[in-house]
Amino acid sequence: MAVQPDDTHRYLLRLLGTLVSYIGKNVPGHSHLVEITDETELDRLSLEPFKERLHQARSALEHVRFFYDNGFFDHDAAEQFRPVLEPPSELSA
């Protein structure tokens, strides 16, 4: 993290590191997807929240890619990041 040029780049690395964890949280009840140990637990999967978080994570990833390709954020990046990891105030402004 220390080699990143600024807080925005550090935030984006934290966001990217959080995406997989975010997608799988509370999928089988109050557990994380990675905590499933046998196939009977698959019946308890909450697919709609899982699909919504997957969609949100993909959208956040697309905004990160846009930033790295263009050097700036498009208009709704902060709103797409918020469900995954609260953006810094300078990004929300």
N, C-alpha and C positions, 0 to 999 in steps of 0.2 A: 504493500500500500504506500509505503514511504516514497517510492519512485514515481508515483502518479503525479502529474503536473498540477493538479488542483483538487479541491473538494468534490467537484462534479464528477471527475473521473473516479475518485475513490468511492463515491456513492454508487456509480454505475457498476463497479466491480462487486460491491456488496449486494446490489440488486440482482446481478447475474448469479451470484452464489446462493441467493435465497430462492430462486425460481423453483427448483426441483422440490425443495422442502415445502414451499407454499402450495404447490399443486397437490401433494399427497396428504395434507393435513386434514384430520377429521373425516377421512373417506370411509373407513369402517367404524362408524360411531364417533367416539372421542379419541380414537387412535390415529396413527399415521399409516399410510399405505404400506410403508416398508416394514411395519410391525405384523403384517399378516404372516402367520406361520403355517396355516393349512388351508386347503381349498374350501372347507366349510365356512370359513370367514368371508369368502368372496360373496356369499349370499347377502351379507350385511352391507355391502358397498352402497354408498350414497352417490349414485352416478350423476345426478343433476348438479350438485355442488362441485363434484370433481370436474365435470365438463366445463362449468363456469370458470373455475380457477385455471383450468387448462387454457381456455380462451383468453383470460386476463393475462396469463403468463406469456402467451404467444404475442399478444398485443404489446406488452411491455418490451419483449425482445425485439419486436419490429421497430419500436421507438429508439431503443438502444442502437440498433443497426443504423437507423437513419442518422442519429447523432454522429456515430463514427464515420459514416460515409460523407456527411455534409458539414460537420463542425458546429451544428446548432440543433436545437430541439424544434420539432414542429409544434403546432398550437396546443395540442391536447396531451402531450407527453406526461406531464405531471399527474393528470387525472388517471392515466393508464398505469402509472407506477404506484399510485397511492394504495391500491388494495394489496400489493405485494410488499412494499416497503415505503413508508412515508418519505416523500422527497424533502430535501432541504428547502428552507424558506426562499432562497434565491431562485430556485427552480420553479417554485409555485407562484412566484410573482408575475 
